[in-house]
């Protein structure tokens, strides 16, 4: 019984210490978190810029369309570009998922 009590006290002590250690936020962790936020911001801005470029190209194409066929070609090209971008984004998400 004494041995069980000692083991339980040791487990509680170890858990208490580990909670305290994980609750601490050392400066190195903050720097890593800040970098990941900056990296995420950069990636997001890059994706937004790609989307803006794609939309601008679609707008220019549609404005220049003279016939119904031209308009359809613009729509088809725009759909294909959106589909490709979605696939790229899905692939990036798959690669970034923790295993």
HELIX and SHEET records of a PDB file:
HELIX    1   1 UNK A    2  UNK A   23  1                                  22    
HELIX    2   2 UNK A   27  UNK A   64  1                                  38    
HELIX    3   3 UNK A   68  UNK A   96  1                                  29    
END                                                                             
